[in-house]
Amino acid sequence: MNKGELAKAAEISPYTMSKLAKNEYVSLEVIARFCKVFHCDVGDIVKMIEED
């Protein structure tokens, strides 16, 4: 699946996809949409990194 196909399947905008590519903030709703597409849990696609 390429980025365009993922955006279409998750029903998110190209702008949101560009934010992901730049490691910028996206809402939890966007993450939930990815989880629905991939049939997984948030913990499977999100990693928490502590900042000093």
C-alpha positions in Angstrom: 0.0 0.0 0.0 1.5 3.4 -1.0 0.8 6.7 0.8 -2.0 7.7 -1.5 -3.8 4.4 -1.0 -3.4 4.7 2.8 -4.7 8.2 2.8 -7.8 7.1 0.8 -8.4 4.0 2.9 -8.1 6.0 6.1 -10.1 8.9 4.7 -7.4 11.5 5.6 -6.2 14.5 3.6 -2.9 14.8 1.7 -2.1 17.6 4.2 -2.3 15.2 7.1 -0.1 12.7 5.3 2.5 15.5 4.8 2.4 16.3 8.5 3.1 12.6 9.3 6.1 12.6 6.8 7.5 15.7 8.7 7.0 14.1 12.1 4.5 16.8 13.1 1.5 16.4 15.4 -1.6 14.6 14.1 -4.8 14.0 16.1 -5.6 10.7 17.9 -8.5 10.4 15.4 -6.0 10.1 12.6 -4.1 7.4 14.5 -7.4 5.6 15.1 -8.2 5.6 11.4 -4.9 4.0 10.7 -5.6 1.3 13.3 -8.9 0.6 11.6 -7.2 0.2 8.2 -4.5 -2.1 9.6 -6.7 -3.9 12.1 -4.3 -3.1 15.0 -4.0 -1.3 18.3 -2.6 2.2 18.8 0.4 0.6 20.7 1.3 -1.3 17.5 1.9 1.9 15.5 2.8 4.6 18.1 6.0 4.8 20.1 6.3 7.2 23.0 9.6 9.0 23.2 10.5 11.0 26.3 11.9 14.5 25.6 14.4 16.0 28.0 
